[in-house]
Amino acid sequence: MITLAHYVILSAILFGIGIFGVLTRRNAIGILMSIELLFNAVNINMVAFSRFLTPDGAYGELFTIFIITVAAAESILGLAIILAIYRNRKVLNADEMNLMKW
């Protein structure tokens, strides 16, 4: 039997992997993928708590759909910015992207 604790543990593991990826990656695309892992960990928590605490309502699922939509827009915008910087400077490492510095 899968309980709420199983979902919370899975979400915590995904969130930990995402935080580790954001803090250790130097590649901007890798950082974006790690941020997507963070969003998915939150989505798993939202759906699990909605399912186990309020099984009649679909508020967690609706909020998760909203989060997925915002995450898709964020990754498209982030990828477009990364591609624009790459075209101009030929750099993908986040440490070397100092285009906005004075």
Stockholm file with secondary structure:
# STOCKHOLM 1.0

chainA/1-102         MITLAHYVILSAILFGIGIFGVLTRRNAIGILMSIELLFNAVNINMVAFSRFLTPDGAYGELFTIFIITVAAAESILGLAIILAIYRNRKVLNADEMNLMKW
#=GR chainA/1-102 SS CCCHHHHHHHHHHHHHHHHHHHHHCCBHHHHHHHHHHHHHHHHHHHHHHHHHHCTTCCHHHHHHHHHHHHHHHHHHHHHHHHHHHHHHHCCCBGGGCCTTCC
#=GC SS_cons         CCCHHHHHHHHHHHHHHHHHHHHHCCBHHHHHHHHHHHHHHHHHHHHHHHHHHCTTCCHHHHHHHHHHHHHHHHHHHHHHHHHHHHHHHCCCBGGGCCTTCC
//
